[in-house]
Structures are given as structure tokens and as C-alpha cells.
Amino acid sequence: MLLHNIVQSLWFISALSLVALVLLHSPKGDGLGGIGGQAQLFTSAKSAEKTLNRITWTLTILFMGLTVVLSAGWLG
């Protein structure tokens, strides 16, 4: 039961983080990414977008994997 709660918490955190990161992407304009001073954290907008893409894909894979584990009932 404890493992199930830990995995479910990780799933929830990854879902919220994924939503936040998708909102930070700016395909045509600044979007919400311009609010937090995103350009100051990275050397260029291109490296910022590349980093956001990598983190987003990593969280997507984590979220989908945990979704399969939780829905299949493999934890008991």
C-alpha cells in the first residue's frame, strides 16, 4: 500500500509539472514563458526551448509509464 501511494504521488506531481511545462512552451510568441524571465536563465532562447523540450519529454515518458503501472494494478 505504501508503494502504491508513493507511485501515485509521483504520478500526480509529474502530471502537474507536465501541465506547467507545456504552458511555458512558446511556439509563436512569448506565451507564459515571458512572465518568469525565462531568457535570463539560459544563454539563448534556442537553448531554453531545447531544455524545455527535453524536460517535457522526460516527464511525458514518466507520466505515461506510471499511468500504465497504476492502471494495470501491478503494485497490488
PQR file with spaces between the fields and no chain letter, atoms N, CA, C, O and H, PARSE charges and radii, in Angstrom:
ATOM       1  N    MET     1       0.824   -1.193    0.000 -0.4000 1.5000
ATOM       2  CA   MET     1       0.000    0.000    0.000 -0.0000 2.0000
ATOM       3  C    MET     1       0.871    1.260    0.000  0.5500 1.7000
ATOM       4  O    MET     1       0.540    2.243   -0.663 -0.5500 1.4000
ATOM       5  N    LEU     2       1.970    1.231    0.734 -0.4000 1.5000
ATOM       6  CA   LEU     2       2.858    2.385    0.790 -0.0000 2.0000
ATOM       7  C    LEU     2       3.477    2.660   -0.579  0.5500 1.7000
ATOM       8  O    LEU     2       3.576    3.815   -0.994 -0.5500 1.4000
ATOM       9  H    LEU     2       2.238    0.433    1.272  0.4000 1.0000
ATOM      10  N    LEU     3       3.897    1.601   -1.282 -0.4000 1.5000
ATOM      11  CA   LEU     3       4.491    1.770   -2.606 -0.0000 2.0000
ATOM      12  C    LEU     3       3.468    2.361   -3.576  0.5500 1.7000
ATOM      13  O    LEU     3       3.805    3.213   -4.398 -0.5500 1.4000
ATOM      14  H    LEU     3       3.817    0.663   -0.944  0.4000 1.0000
ATOM      15  N    HIS     4       2.235    1.912   -3.478 -0.4000 1.5000
ATOM      16  CA   HIS     4       1.169    2.437   -4.345 -0.0000 2.0000
ATOM      17  C    HIS     4       0.975    3.931   -4.100  0.5500 1.7000
ATOM      18  O    HIS     4       0.794    4.690   -5.052 -0.5500 1.4000
ATOM      19  H    HIS     4       1.961    1.220   -2.811  0.4000 1.0000
ATOM      20  N    ASN     5       1.011    4.360   -2.850 -0.4000 1.5000
ATOM      21  CA   ASN     5       0.842    5.782   -2.530 -0.0000 2.0000
ATOM      22  C    ASN     5       2.016    6.619   -3.044  0.5500 1.7000
ATOM      23  O    ASN     5       1.820    7.741   -3.513 -0.5500 1.4000
ATOM      24  H    ASN     5       1.159    3.743   -2.077  0.4000 1.0000
ATOM      25  N    ILE     6       3.219    6.083   -2.958 -0.4000 1.5000
ATOM      26  CA   ILE     6       4.400    6.789   -3.447 -0.0000 2.0000
ATOM      27  C    ILE     6       4.334    6.948   -4.962  0.5500 1.7000
ATOM      28  O    ILE     6       4.596    8.029   -5.488 -0.5500 1.4000
ATOM      29  H    ILE     6       3.377    5.172   -2.577  0.4000 1.0000
ATOM      30  N    VAL     7       3.986    5.874   -5.660 -0.4000 1.5000
ATOM      31  CA   VAL     7       3.891    5.922   -7.119 -0.0000 2.0000
ATOM      32  C    VAL     7       2.767    6.861   -7.547  0.5500 1.7000
ATOM      33  O    VAL     7       2.910    7.602   -8.520 -0.5500 1.4000
ATOM      34  H    VAL     7       3.773    4.996   -5.232  0.4000 1.0000
ATOM      35  N    GLN     8       1.661    6.832   -6.829 -0.4000 1.5000
ATOM      36  CA   GLN     8       0.544    7.719   -7.152 -0.0000 2.0000
ATOM      37  C    GLN     8       0.918    9.181   -6.918  0.5500 1.7000
ATOM      38  O    GLN     8       0.503   10.055   -7.680 -0.5500 1.4000
ATOM      39  H    GLN     8       1.545    6.230   -6.039  0.4000 1.0000
ATOM      40  N    SER     9       1.690    9.450   -5.883 -0.4000 1.5000
ATOM      41  CA   SER     9       2.150   10.815   -5.631 -0.0000 2.0000
ATOM      42  C    SER     9       3.099   11.281   -6.730  0.5500 1.7000
ATOM      43  O    SER     9       2.996   12.417   -7.192 -0.5500 1.4000
ATOM      44  H    SER     9       2.027    8.741   -5.264  0.4000 1.0000
ATOM      45  N    LEU    10       4.017   10.423   -7.152 -0.4000 1.5000
ATOM      46  CA   LEU    10       4.918   10.747   -8.262 -0.0000 2.0000
ATOM      47  C    LEU    10       4.134   11.007   -9.546  0.5500 1.7000
ATOM      48  O    LEU    10       4.470   11.912  -10.311 -0.5500 1.4000
ATOM      49  H    LEU    10       4.100    9.500   -6.776  0.4000 1.0000
ATOM      50  N    TRP    11       3.091   10.212   -9.778 -0.4000 1.5000
ATOM      51  CA   TRP    11       2.249   10.372  -10.954 -0.0000 2.0000
ATOM      52  C    TRP    11       1.562   11.742  -10.930  0.5500 1.7000
ATOM      53  O    TRP    11       1.511   12.435  -11.946 -0.5500 1.4000
ATOM      54  H    TRP    11       2.819    9.478   -9.157  0.4000 1.0000
ATOM      55  N    PHE    12       1.039   12.121   -9.770 -0.4000 1.5000
ATOM      56  CA   PHE    12       0.342   13.398   -9.622 -0.0000 2.0000
ATOM      57  C    PHE    12       1.298   14.574   -9.821  0.5500 1.7000
ATOM      58  O    PHE    12       0.965   15.541  -10.506 -0.5500 1.4000
ATOM      59  H    PHE    12       1.081   11.557   -8.945  0.4000 1.0000
ATOM      60  N    ILE    13       2.479   14.488   -9.223 -0.4000 1.5000
ATOM      61  CA   ILE    13       3.479   15.554   -9.360 -0.0000 2.0000
ATOM      62  C    ILE    13       3.944   15.671  -10.803  0.5500 1.7000
ATOM      63  O    ILE    13       4.116   16.779  -11.312 -0.5500 1.4000
ATOM      64  H    ILE    13       2.750   13.702   -8.666  0.4000 1.0000
ATOM      65  N    SER    14       4.150   14.533  -11.468 -0.4000 1.5000
ATOM      66  CA   SER    14       4.575   14.585  -12.868 -0.0000 2.0000
ATOM      67  C    SER    14       3.477   15.167  -13.753  0.5500 1.7000
ATOM      68  O    SER    14       3.776   15.856  -14.729 -0.5500 1.4000
ATOM      69  H    SER    14       4.011   13.633  -11.055  0.4000 1.0000
ATOM      70  N    ALA    15       2.213   14.903  -13.431 -0.4000 1.5000
ATOM      71  CA   ALA    15       1.107   15.465  -14.215 -0.0000 2.0000
ATOM      72  C    ALA    15       1.061   16.986  -14.075  0.5500 1.7000
ATOM      73  O    ALA    15       0.923   17.698  -15.069 -0.5500 1.4000
ATOM      74  H    ALA    15       1.969   14.344  -12.638  0.4000 1.0000
ATOM      75  N    LEU    16       1.174   17.477  -12.859 -0.4000 1.5000
ATOM      76  CA   LEU    16       1.146   18.922  -12.648 -0.0000 2.0000
ATOM      77  C    LEU    16       2.354   19.608  -13.281  0.5500 1.7000
ATOM      78  O    LEU    16       2.229   20.686  -13.861 -0.5500 1.4000
ATOM      79  H    LEU    16       1.286   16.899  -12.051  0.4000 1.0000
ATOM      80  N    SER    17       3.505   18.987  -13.169 -0.4000 1.5000
ATOM      81  CA   SER    17       4.721   19.552  -13.768 -0.0000 2.0000
ATOM      82  C    SER    17       4.620   19.567  -15.286  0.5500 1.7000
ATOM      83  O    SER    17       5.072   20.510  -15.937 -0.5500 1.4000
ATOM      84  H    SER    17       3.607   18.111  -12.698  0.4000 1.0000
ATOM      85  N    LEU    18       4.029   18.523  -15.843 -0.4000 1.5000
ATOM      86  CA   LEU    18       3.861   18.458  -17.286 -0.0000 2.0000
ATOM      87  C    LEU    18       2.947   19.561  -17.792  0.5500 1.7000
ATOM      88  O    LEU    18       3.221   20.169  -18.827 -0.5500 1.4000
ATOM      89  H    LEU    18       3.662   17.757  -15.314  0.4000 1.0000
ATOM      90  N    VAL    19       1.873   19.821  -17.077 -0.4000 1.5000
ATOM      91  CA   VAL    19       0.971   20.916  -17.453 -0.0000 2.0000
ATOM      92  C    VAL    19       1.709   22.250  -17.404  0.5500 1.7000
ATOM      93  O    VAL    19       1.585   23.067  -18.317 -0.5500 1.4000
ATOM      94  H    VAL    19       1.650   19.326  -16.237  0.4000 1.0000
ATOM      95  N    ALA    20       2.472   22.468  -16.343 -0.4000 1.5000
ATOM      96  CA   ALA    20       3.208   23.731  -16.210 -0.0000 2.0000
ATOM      97  C    ALA    20       4.234   23.898  -17.329  0.5500 1.7000
ATOM      98  O    ALA    20       4.377   24.992  -17.877 -0.5500 1.4000
ATOM      99  H    ALA    20       2.572   21.805  -15.602  0.4000 1.0000
ATOM     100  N    LEU    21       4.942   22.836  -17.671 -0.4000 1.5000
ATOM     101  CA   LEU    21       5.960   22.935  -18.716 -0.0000 2.0000
ATOM     102  C    LEU    21       5.345   23.149  -20.097  0.5500 1.7000
ATOM     103  O    LEU    21       5.905   23.869  -20.923 -0.5500 1.4000
ATOM     104  H    LEU    21       4.826   21.947  -17.226  0.4000 1.0000
ATOM     105  N    VAL    22       4.206   22.530  -20.345 -0.4000 1.5000
ATOM     106  CA   VAL    22       3.545   22.745  -21.630 -0.0000 2.0000
ATOM     107  C    VAL    22       3.105   24.199  -21.751  0.5500 1.7000
ATOM     108  O    VAL    22       3.169   24.777  -22.836 -0.5500 1.4000
ATOM     109  H    VAL    22       3.751   21.945  -19.674  0.4000 1.0000
ATOM     110  N    LEU    23       2.663   24.787  -20.658 -0.4000 1.5000
ATOM     111  CA   LEU    23       2.267   26.190  -20.686 -0.0000 2.0000
ATOM     112  C    LEU    23       3.459   27.123  -20.875  0.5500 1.7000
ATOM     113  O    LEU    23       3.294   28.237  -21.372 -0.5500 1.4000
ATOM     114  H    LEU    23       2.611   24.317  -19.776  0.4000 1.0000
ATOM     115  N    LEU    24       4.644   26.691  -20.491 -0.4000 1.5000
ATOM     116  CA   LEU    24       5.840   27.511  -20.660 -0.0000 2.0000
ATOM     117  C    LEU    24       6.349   27.533  -22.098  0.5500 1.7000
ATOM     118  O    LEU    24       7.066   28.454  -22.489 -0.5500 1.4000
ATOM     119  H    LEU    24       4.778   25.786  -20.088  0.4000 1.0000
ATOM     120  N    HIS    25       5.979   26.519  -22.892 -0.4000 1.5000
ATOM     121  CA   HIS    25       6.418   26.497  -24.284 -0.0000 2.0000
ATOM     122  C    HIS    25       5.812   27.674  -25.035  0.5500 1.7000
ATOM     123  O    HIS    25       4.673   28.074  -24.791 -0.5500 1.4000
ATOM     124  H    HIS    25       5.396   25.771  -22.575  0.4000 1.0000
ATOM     125  N    SER    26       6.591   28.210  -25.942 -0.4000 1.5000
ATOM     126  CA   SER    26       6.123   29.357  -26.718 -0.0000 2.0000
ATOM     127  C    SER    26       6.336   29.092  -28.202  0.5500 1.7000
ATOM     128  O    SER    26       7.389   29.437  -28.739 -0.5500 1.4000
ATOM     129  H    SER    26       7.516   27.885  -26.140  0.4000 1.0000
ATOM     130  N    PRO    27       5.371   28.495  -28.872 -0.5600 1.5000
ATOM     131  CA   PRO    27       5.571   28.149  -30.274  0.2800 2.0000
ATOM     132  C    PRO    27       5.611   29.356  -31.214  0.5500 1.7000
ATOM     133  O    PRO    27       6.355   29.335  -32.194 -0.5500 1.4000
ATOM     134  N    LYS    28       4.820   30.424  -30.937 -0.4000 1.5000
ATOM     135  CA   LYS    28       4.793   31.558  -31.861 -0.0000 2.0000
ATOM     136  C    LYS    28       5.050   32.893  -31.186  0.5500 1.7000
ATOM     137  O    LYS    28       5.440   33.854  -31.848 -0.5500 1.4000
ATOM     138  H    LYS    28       4.215   30.441  -30.141  0.4000 1.0000
ATOM     139  N    GLY    29       4.843   32.967  -29.911 -0.4000 1.5000
ATOM     140  CA   GLY    29       5.052   34.227  -29.200 -0.0000 2.0000
ATOM     141  C    GLY    29       5.734   33.934  -27.881  0.5500 1.7000
ATOM     142  O    GLY    29       6.263   32.842  -27.674 -0.5500 1.4000
ATOM     143  H    GLY    29       4.526   32.186  -29.373  0.4000 1.0000
ATOM     144  N    ASP    30       5.722   34.891  -27.009 -0.4000 1.5000
ATOM     145  CA   ASP    30       6.315   34.660  -25.690 -0.0000 2.0000
ATOM     146  C    ASP    30       5.488   33.692  -24.875  0.5500 1.7000
ATOM     147  O    ASP    30       6.048   32.911  -24.105 -0.5500 1.4000
ATOM     148  H    ASP    30       5.292   35.778  -27.178  0.4000 1.0000
ATOM     149  N    GLY    31       4.177   33.715  -25.018 -0.4000 1.5000
ATOM     150  CA   GLY    31       3.335   32.855  -24.219 -0.0000 2.0000
ATOM     151  C    GLY    31       3.507   33.153  -22.746  0.5500 1.7000
ATOM     152  O    GLY    31       3.788   34.291  -22.367 -0.5500 1.4000
ATOM     153  H    GLY    31       3.722   34.349  -25.643  0.4000 1.0000
ATOM     154  N    LEU    32       3.343   32.154  -21.923 -0.4000 1.5000
ATOM     155  CA   LEU    32       3.545   32.329  -20.488 -0.0000 2.0000
ATOM     156  C    LEU    32       5.022   32.269  -20.123  0.5500 1.7000
ATOM     157  O    LEU    32       5.395   32.605  -18.999 -0.5500 1.4000
ATOM     158  H    LEU    32       3.115   31.230  -22.231  0.4000 1.0000
ATOM     159  N    GLY    33       5.869   31.844  -21.062 -0.4000 1.5000
ATOM     160  CA   GLY    33       7.302   31.765  -20.802 -0.0000 2.0000
ATOM     161  C    GLY    33       7.937   33.121  -20.576  0.5500 1.7000
ATOM     162  O    GLY    33       8.972   33.204  -19.915 -0.5500 1.4000
ATOM     163  H    GLY    33       5.566   31.571  -21.975  0.4000 1.0000
ATOM     164  N    GLY    34       7.355   34.181  -21.099 -0.4000 1.5000
ATOM     165  CA   GLY    34       7.908   35.512  -20.929 -0.0000 2.0000
ATOM     166  C    GLY    34       7.669   36.097  -19.558  0.5500 1.7000
ATOM     167  O    GLY    34       8.292   37.095  -19.196 -0.5500 1.4000
ATOM     168  H    GLY    34       6.515   34.113  -21.636  0.4000 1.0000
ATOM     169  N    ILE    35       6.776   35.498  -18.786 -0.4000 1.5000
ATOM     170  CA   ILE    35       6.436   36.037  -17.463 -0.0000 2.0000
ATOM     171  C    ILE    35       7.581   35.846  -16.475  0.5500 1.7000
ATOM     172  O    ILE    35       7.904   36.761  -15.717 -0.5500 1.4000
ATOM     173  H    ILE    35       6.270   34.687  -19.080  0.4000 1.0000
ATOM     174  N    GLY    36       8.194   34.669  -16.477 -0.4000 1.5000
ATOM     175  CA   GLY    36       9.187   34.357  -15.455 -0.0000 2.0000
ATOM     176  C    GLY    36      10.603   34.757  -15.787  0.5500 1.7000
ATOM     177  O    GLY    36      11.524   34.345  -15.081 -0.5500 1.4000
ATOM     178  H    GLY    36       7.932   33.926  -17.093  0.4000 1.0000
ATOM     179  N    GLY    37      10.820   35.528  -16.811 -0.4000 1.5000
ATOM     180  CA   GLY    37      12.188   35.901  -17.162 -0.0000 2.0000
ATOM     181  C    GLY    37      12.986   34.718  -17.648  0.5500 1.7000
ATOM     182  O    GLY    37      14.147   34.545  -17.275 -0.5500 1.4000
ATOM     183  H    GLY    37      10.071   35.862  -17.384  0.4000 1.0000
ATOM     184  N    GLN    38      12.371   33.908  -18.473 -0.4000 1.5000
ATOM     185  CA   GLN    38      12.973   32.670  -18.950 -0.0000 2.0000
ATOM     186  C    GLN    38      14.289   32.914  -19.684  0.5500 1.7000
ATOM     187  O    GLN    38      15.212   32.107  -19.566 -0.5500 1.4000
ATOM     188  H    GLN    38      11.429   34.049  -18.776  0.4000 1.0000
ATOM     189  N    ALA    39      14.393   33.988  -20.425 -0.4000 1.5000
ATOM     190  CA   ALA    39      15.592   34.238  -21.216 -0.0000 2.0000
ATOM     191  C    ALA    39      16.814   34.508  -20.332  0.5500 1.7000
ATOM     192  O    ALA    39      17.946   34.320  -20.778 -0.5500 1.4000
ATOM     193  H    ALA    39      13.643   34.643  -20.521  0.4000 1.0000
ATOM     194  N    GLN    40      16.606   34.935  -19.119 -0.4000 1.5000
ATOM     195  CA   GLN    40      17.727   35.216  -18.227 -0.0000 2.0000
ATOM     196  C    GLN    40      18.365   33.947  -17.686  0.5500 1.7000
ATOM     197  O    GLN    40      19.529   33.968  -17.286 -0.5500 1.4000
ATOM     198  H    GLN    40      15.687   35.088  -18.756  0.4000 1.0000
ATOM     199  N    LEU    41      17.632   32.847  -17.665 -0.4000 1.5000
ATOM     200  CA   LEU    41      18.155   31.609  -17.117 -0.0000 2.0000
ATOM     201  C    LEU    41      19.046   30.867  -18.106  0.5500 1.7000
ATOM     202  O    LEU    41      19.889   30.067  -17.700 -0.5500 1.4000
ATOM     203  H    LEU    41      16.686   32.830  -17.990  0.4000 1.0000
ATOM     204  N    PHE    42      18.868   31.123  -19.388 -0.4000 1.5000
ATOM     205  CA   PHE    42      19.592   30.392  -20.407 -0.0000 2.0000
ATOM     206  C    PHE    42      20.375   31.368  -21.270  0.5500 1.7000
ATOM     207  O    PHE    42      20.117   32.571  -21.255 -0.5500 1.4000
ATOM     208  H    PHE    42      18.184   31.773  -19.718  0.4000 1.0000
ATOM     209  N    THR    43      21.342   30.836  -22.029 -0.4000 1.5000
ATOM     210  CA   THR    43      22.160   31.709  -22.850 -0.0000 2.0000
ATOM     211  C    THR    43      21.409   32.217  -24.069  0.5500 1.7000
ATOM     212  O    THR    43      21.690   33.310  -24.561 -0.5500 1.4000
ATOM     213  H    THR    43      21.552   29.859  -22.041  0.4000 1.0000
ATOM     214  N    SER    44      20.460   31.435  -24.557 -0.4000 1.5000
ATOM     215  CA   SER    44      19.681   31.875  -25.710 -0.0000 2.0000
ATOM     216  C    SER    44      18.300   31.258  -25.648  0.5500 1.7000
ATOM     217  O    SER    44      18.057   30.315  -24.895 -0.5500 1.4000
ATOM     218  H    SER    44      20.232   30.547  -24.157  0.4000 1.0000
ATOM     219  N    ALA    45      17.399   31.802  -26.448 -0.4000 1.5000
ATOM     220  CA   ALA    45      16.041   31.262  -26.497 -0.0000 2.0000
ATOM     221  C    ALA    45      16.038   29.852  -27.059  0.5500 1.7000
ATOM     222  O    ALA    45      15.212   29.024  -26.677 -0.5500 1.4000
ATOM     223  H    ALA    45      17.596   32.568  -27.060  0.4000 1.0000
ATOM     224  N    LYS    46      16.969   29.581  -27.972 -0.4000 1.5000
ATOM     225  CA   LYS    46      17.035   28.247  -28.571 -0.0000 2.0000
ATOM     226  C    LYS    46      17.434   27.192  -27.542  0.5500 1.7000
ATOM     227  O    LYS    46      16.870   26.098  -27.535 -0.5500 1.4000
ATOM     228  H    LYS    46      17.640   30.254  -28.283  0.4000 1.0000
ATOM     229  N    SER    47      18.389   27.500  -26.682 -0.4000 1.5000
ATOM     230  CA   SER    47      18.787   26.528  -25.660 -0.0000 2.0000
ATOM     231  C    SER    47      17.698   26.372  -24.612  0.5500 1.7000
ATOM     232  O    SER    47      17.528   25.290  -24.050 -0.5500 1.4000
ATOM     233  H    SER    47      18.847   28.388  -26.687  0.4000 1.0000
ATOM     234  N    ALA    48      16.958   27.446  -24.343 -0.4000 1.5000
ATOM     235  CA   ALA    48      15.851   27.347  -23.392 -0.0000 2.0000
ATOM     236  C    ALA    48      14.768   26.430  -23.938  0.5500 1.7000
ATOM     237  O    ALA    48      14.235   25.592  -23.210 -0.5500 1.4000
ATOM     238  H    ALA    48      17.096   28.325  -24.800  0.4000 1.0000
ATOM     239  N    GLU    49      14.444   26.583  -25.203 -0.4000 1.5000
ATOM     240  CA   GLU    49      13.417   25.738  -25.823 -0.0000 2.0000
ATOM     241  C    GLU    49      13.877   24.284  -25.881  0.5500 1.7000
ATOM     242  O    GLU    49      13.082   23.369  -25.666 -0.5500 1.4000
ATOM     243  H    GLU    49      14.877   27.264  -25.794  0.4000 1.0000
ATOM     244  N    LYS    50      15.144   24.074  -26.168 -0.4000 1.5000
ATOM     245  CA   LYS    50      15.690   22.717  -26.222 -0.0000 2.0000
ATOM     246  C    LYS    50      15.628   22.059  -24.847  0.5500 1.7000
ATOM     247  O    LYS    50      15.269   20.887  -24.730 -0.5500 1.4000
ATOM     248  H    LYS    50      15.790   24.818  -26.343  0.4000 1.0000
ATOM     249  N    THR    51      15.976   22.807  -23.818 -0.4000 1.5000
ATOM     250  CA   THR    51      15.922   22.284  -22.452 -0.0000 2.0000
ATOM     251  C    THR    51      14.483   21.989  -22.033  0.5500 1.7000
ATOM     252  O    THR    51      14.211   20.956  -21.422 -0.5500 1.4000
ATOM     253  H    THR    51      16.267   23.759  -23.913  0.4000 1.0000
ATOM     254  N    LEU    52      13.566   22.892  -22.361 -0.4000 1.5000
ATOM     255  CA   LEU    52      12.159   22.657  -22.050 -0.0000 2.0000
ATOM     256  C    LEU    52      11.641   21.414  -22.765  0.5500 1.7000
ATOM     257  O    LEU    52      10.889   20.631  -22.184 -0.5500 1.4000
ATOM     258  H    LEU    52      13.787   23.731  -22.857  0.4000 1.0000
ATOM     259  N    ASN    53      12.033   21.233  -24.003 -0.4000 1.5000
ATOM     260  CA   ASN    53      11.610   20.043  -24.751 -0.0000 2.0000
ATOM     261  C    ASN    53      12.114   18.763  -24.099  0.5500 1.7000
ATOM     262  O    ASN    53      11.367   17.793  -23.972 -0.5500 1.4000
ATOM     263  H    ASN    53      12.644   21.869  -24.475  0.4000 1.0000
ATOM     264  N    ARG    54      13.372   18.757  -23.688 -0.4000 1.5000
ATOM     265  CA   ARG    54      13.934   17.554  -23.051 -0.0000 2.0000
ATOM     266  C    ARG    54      13.226   17.233  -21.736  0.5500 1.7000
ATOM     267  O    ARG    54      12.886   16.079  -21.473 -0.5500 1.4000
ATOM     268  H    ARG    54      13.979   19.546  -23.791  0.4000 1.0000
ATOM     269  N    ILE    55      13.009   18.245  -20.924 -0.4000 1.5000
ATOM     270  CA   ILE    55      12.339   18.018  -19.644 -0.0000 2.0000
ATOM     271  C    ILE    55      10.901   17.572  -19.868  0.5500 1.7000
ATOM     272  O    ILE    55      10.401   16.693  -19.165 -0.5500 1.4000
ATOM     273  H    ILE    55      13.286   19.182  -21.138  0.4000 1.0000
ATOM     274  N    THR    56      10.234   18.179  -20.851 -0.4000 1.5000
ATOM     275  CA   THR    56       8.848   17.821  -21.141 -0.0000 2.0000
ATOM     276  C    THR    56       8.746   16.379  -21.616  0.5500 1.7000
ATOM     277  O    THR    56       7.865   15.640  -21.175 -0.5500 1.4000
ATOM     278  H    THR    56      10.640   18.893  -21.422  0.4000 1.0000
ATOM     279  N    TRP    57       9.636   15.975  -22.510 -0.4000 1.5000
ATOM     280  CA   TRP    57       9.598   14.593  -22.987 -0.0000 2.0000
ATOM     281  C    TRP    57       9.914   13.601  -21.868  0.5500 1.7000
ATOM     282  O    TRP    57       9.305   12.534  -21.797 -0.5500 1.4000
ATOM     283  H    TRP    57      10.351   16.575  -22.868  0.4000 1.0000
ATOM     284  N    THR    58      10.849   13.942  -21.008 -0.4000 1.5000
ATOM     285  CA   THR    58      11.177   13.063  -19.881 -0.0000 2.0000
ATOM     286  C    THR    58       9.973   12.900  -18.958  0.5500 1.7000
ATOM     287  O    THR    58       9.644   11.789  -18.543 -0.5500 1.4000
ATOM     288  H    THR    58      11.344   14.809  -21.066  0.4000 1.0000
ATOM     289  N    LEU    59       9.324   14.007  -18.644 -0.4000 1.5000
ATOM     290  CA   LEU    59       8.135   13.937  -17.789 -0.0000 2.0000
ATOM     291  C    LEU    59       6.986   13.211  -18.476  0.5500 1.7000
ATOM     292  O    LEU    59       6.206   12.526  -17.814 -0.5500 1.4000
ATOM     293  H    LEU    59       9.590   14.910  -18.982  0.4000 1.0000
ATOM     294  N    THR    60       6.871   13.352  -19.788 -0.4000 1.5000
ATOM     295  CA   THR    60       5.822   12.638  -20.519 -0.0000 2.0000
ATOM     296  C    THR    60       6.021   11.137  -20.426  0.5500 1.7000
ATOM     297  O    THR    60       5.071   10.394  -20.180 -0.5500 1.4000
ATOM     298  H    THR    60       7.505   13.909  -20.326  0.4000 1.0000
ATOM     299  N    ILE    61       7.253   10.687  -20.623 -0.4000 1.5000
ATOM     300  CA   ILE    61       7.556    9.261  -20.535 -0.0000 2.0000
ATOM     301  C    ILE    61       7.304    8.750  -19.121  0.5500 1.7000
ATOM     302  O    ILE    61       6.735    7.673  -18.940 -0.5500 1.4000
ATOM     303  H    ILE    61       8.025   11.291  -20.823  0.4000 1.0000
ATOM     304  N    LEU    62       7.728    9.522  -18.114 -0.4000 1.5000
ATOM     305  CA   LEU    62       7.493    9.140  -16.726 -0.0000 2.0000
ATOM     306  C    LEU    62       6.000    9.059  -16.432  0.5500 1.7000
ATOM     307  O    LEU    62       5.536    8.090  -15.829 -0.5500 1.4000
ATOM     308  H    LEU    62       8.190   10.397  -18.261  0.4000 1.0000
ATOM     309  N    PHE    63       5.249   10.068  -16.853 -0.4000 1.5000
ATOM     310  CA   PHE    63       3.808   10.100  -16.613 -0.0000 2.0000
ATOM     311  C    PHE    63       3.108    8.914  -17.283  0.5500 1.7000
ATOM     312  O    PHE    63       2.271    8.260  -16.661 -0.5500 1.4000
ATOM     313  H    PHE    63       5.626   10.854  -17.343  0.4000 1.0000
ATOM     314  N    MET    64       3.441    8.636  -18.535 -0.4000 1.5000
ATOM     315  CA   MET    64       2.801    7.527  -19.246 -0.0000 2.0000
ATOM     316  C    MET    64       3.176    6.179  -18.627  0.5500 1.7000
ATOM     317  O    MET    64       2.334    5.290  -18.504 -0.5500 1.4000
ATOM     318  H    MET    64       4.121    9.168  -19.040  0.4000 1.0000
ATOM     319  N    GLY    65       4.429    6.038  -18.243 -0.4000 1.5000
ATOM     320  CA   GLY    65       4.849    4.790  -17.597 -0.0000 2.0000
ATOM     321  C    GLY    65       4.140    4.561  -16.281  0.5500 1.7000
ATOM     322  O    GLY    65       3.679    3.453  -16.003 -0.5500 1.4000
ATOM     323  H    GLY    65       5.113    6.761  -18.343  0.4000 1.0000
ATOM     324  N    LEU    66       4.050    5.598  -15.469 -0.4000 1.5000
ATOM     325  CA   LEU    66       3.348    5.461  -14.193 -0.0000 2.0000
ATOM     326  C    LEU    66       1.861    5.236  -14.394  0.5500 1.7000
ATOM     327  O    LEU    66       1.228    4.549  -13.594 -0.5500 1.4000
ATOM     328  H    LEU    66       4.424    6.498  -15.694  0.4000 1.0000
ATOM     329  N    THR    67       1.290    5.807  -15.455 -0.4000 1.5000
ATOM     330  CA   THR    67      -0.120    5.575  -15.761 -0.0000 2.0000
ATOM     331  C    THR    67      -0.363    4.107  -16.072  0.5500 1.7000
ATOM     332  O    THR    67      -1.344    3.526  -15.608 -0.5500 1.4000
ATOM     333  H    THR    67       1.804    6.366  -16.105  0.4000 1.0000
ATOM     334  N    VAL    68       0.517    3.508  -16.848 -0.4000 1.5000
ATOM     335  CA   VAL    68       0.382    2.083  -17.179 -0.0000 2.0000
ATOM     336  C    VAL    68       0.514    1.231  -15.925  0.5500 1.7000
ATOM     337  O    VAL    68      -0.275    0.310  -15.714 -0.5500 1.4000
ATOM     338  H    VAL    68       1.315    3.980  -17.225  0.4000 1.0000
ATOM     339  N    VAL    69       1.505    1.529  -15.095 -0.4000 1.5000
ATOM     340  CA   VAL    69       1.725    0.757  -13.868 -0.0000 2.0000
ATOM     341  C    VAL    69       0.519    0.864  -12.935  0.5500 1.7000
ATOM     342  O    VAL    69       0.069   -0.140  -12.381 -0.5500 1.4000
ATOM     343  H    VAL    69       2.146    2.277  -15.266  0.4000 1.0000
ATOM     344  N    LEU    70       0.002    2.062  -12.763 -0.4000 1.5000
ATOM     345  CA   LEU    70      -1.131    2.247  -11.862 -0.0000 2.0000
ATOM     346  C    LEU    70      -2.414    1.638  -12.413  0.5500 1.7000
ATOM     347  O    LEU    70      -3.186    1.046  -11.658 -0.5500 1.4000
ATOM     348  H    LEU    70       0.367    2.877  -13.212  0.4000 1.0000
ATOM     349  N    SER    71      -2.657    1.772  -13.713 -0.4000 1.5000
ATOM     350  CA   SER    71      -3.904    1.260  -14.279 -0.0000 2.0000
ATOM     351  C    SER    71      -3.897   -0.255  -14.404  0.5500 1.7000
ATOM     352  O    SER    71      -4.955   -0.883  -14.352 -0.5500 1.4000
ATOM     353  H    SER    71      -2.030    2.253  -14.326  0.4000 1.0000
ATOM     354  N    ALA    72      -2.727   -0.849  -14.568 -0.4000 1.5000
ATOM     355  CA   ALA    72      -2.644   -2.303  -14.706 -0.0000 2.0000
ATOM     356  C    ALA    72      -2.765   -3.013  -13.359  0.5500 1.7000
ATOM     357  O    ALA    72      -3.027   -4.215  -13.310 -0.5500 1.4000
ATOM     358  H    ALA    72      -1.868   -0.339  -14.611  0.4000 1.0000
ATOM     359  N    GLY    73      -2.578   -2.282  -12.281 -0.4000 1.5000
ATOM     360  CA   GLY    73      -2.676   -2.882  -10.956 -0.0000 2.0000
ATOM     361  C    GLY    73      -1.494   -3.757  -10.604  0.5500 1.7000
ATOM     362  O    GLY    73      -1.637   -4.713   -9.842 -0.5500 1.4000
ATOM     363  H    GLY    73      -2.365   -1.306  -12.321  0.4000 1.0000
ATOM     364  N    TRP    74      -0.329   -3.447  -11.149 -0.4000 1.5000
ATOM     365  CA   TRP    74       0.852   -4.258  -10.911 -0.0000 2.0000
ATOM     366  C    TRP    74       1.430   -4.070   -9.507  0.5500 1.7000
ATOM     367  O    TRP    74       2.304   -4.833   -9.096 -0.5500 1.4000
ATOM     368  H    TRP    74      -0.214   -2.671  -11.768  0.4000 1.0000
ATOM     369  N    LEU    75       0.963   -3.087   -8.783 -0.4000 1.5000
ATOM     370  CA   LEU    75       1.522   -2.825   -7.447 -0.0000 2.0000
ATOM     371  C    LEU    75       0.754   -3.556   -6.346  0.5500 1.7000
ATOM     372  O    LEU    75       1.161   -3.554   -5.185 -0.5500 1.4000
ATOM     373  H    LEU    75       0.253   -2.468   -9.117  0.4000 1.0000
ATOM     374  N    GLY    76      -0.325   -4.161   -6.714 -0.4000 1.5000
ATOM     375  CA   GLY    76      -1.060   -4.938   -5.726 -0.0000 2.0000
ATOM     376  C    GLY    76      -2.286   -4.348   -5.187  0.5500 1.7000
ATOM     377  O    GLY    76      -2.949   -4.959   -4.348 -0.5500 1.4000
ATOM     378  H    GLY    76      -0.656   -4.163   -7.658  0.4000 1.0000
